[in-house]
Amino acid sequence: MIVCSCNAIREADIRKAARCGAPTGECAYRSMGFEPQCGTCLCHADEMVEEERIAMLRVSAKAA
């Protein structure tokens, strides 16, 4: 699914950037060499980043 039509960024791209350490949607964009254009997608991107961070914490807690 396309999250950012201005930059043609997919959900998988945002989630991958989050798993690689991007703490926000905007940081995820920057890690891919983009910047938010209109900004309407940032709330959704931030939610996806947060979901990935929570998932990583759960995996970490199970491993411990």
C-alpha positions, 0 to 999 in steps of 0.5 A: 500500500502506498502511504505517501503518494508525493514520494511514492513511499510504501507501507513496507518501506516505512516499516523497514525504516522503523525496524532499522531505527527510525523513531518517527515517520519523518525520520523514516522518510529521511532515511530513504532520502525523502522529505514529507511534501504535503504532510498529510501522510505523516500521522499514518507513517508515525502510527506505523513506526510506533507499531513496529517499535512495539512489535520489536519490544515484544520480541525483545521481551520474549527473548529475555 
